[in-house]
Amino acid sequence: QVQLVESGGGLVQSGGSLILSCTASGSIFTIYDIYDMGWFRQAPGKQRELVARITRSGSTNYADSVKGRFTISRDNAKNTVYLQMNSLKFEDTAVYYCNADILRRNFWGQGTQVTVSS
């Protein structure tokens, strides 16, 4: 069984910062079985979209809307991926989902709400 557990969401004012974290846990995989990890988000009435993704070696890609404001990183020893979000905007309000490729399968976290007040 594999679980992705997210934390760090909340309410923040426009221009503020938050950091999200997501840890993969389970007894059937090792750190060498986790490949790409990333963050997606879904705002009310909109489709889920990619925010940022990072490979095991550390290569990253970002949605254009967050480039220069968000930074994704990971700690392979802790099976954890982070999303540092700076200069938050009202339009960043969404449920943020962690995503990971583990043992050649794709897994999702339960989601964490990020609300940016204007």
RAVENMO-V143778 format. One line per field, one symbol per residue. phi: phi as a letter, one per 40 degrees, with the letter a starting at -180 (. if undefined). psi: psi as a letter, one per 30 degrees, with the letter a starting at -180 (. if undefined). A space follows every 10 residues. Layout:
phi: ???
psi: ???
This chain:
phi: .bbbbcahci bacdgcbabb babcbibbbb ccccbcbabb abcdgbccbc baaaccchcb abcdcbdgbb bbaabccbfb bbbcbbfcbd cccacbbcaa cbfgbbbbcc gbcbbbcc
psi: kkkjjllfla kllkfallkk lkkkllggll fffkcklakl ljlkgllklk elkklefgkl llkeffkfek kklljefghk kljkjlhkle ffklkkkkkk jkhglklklf kkkkkkk.
